[in-house]
Amino acid sequence: MSDDDEIQQVRAAQQGDPDALAALVTRHQQAVRACLAARLDDPHEAEDLAQEVFVTAWRKLGAFDPERPL
């Protein structure tokens, strides 16, 4: 997915498109999980926190500027 595609996905997700949100999560979940796993000793805690990251991102997506990197 290019940066332009991501901008379009963010805009679509902001308008309530669940497939767009799923595509964004799929694109970023591995990096988020890896970052958290590297910083936390407990892999289950890292997974739980990764889920919280995406729930928070979903809740605040309406305020996100799609022109900025996600």
Secondary structure, DSSP 8 states (H G I E B T S, - for coil): --HHHHHHHHHHHHTT-HHHHHHHHHHHHHHHHHHHHHH-S-HHHHHHHHHHHHHHHHHHGGG--TTS--
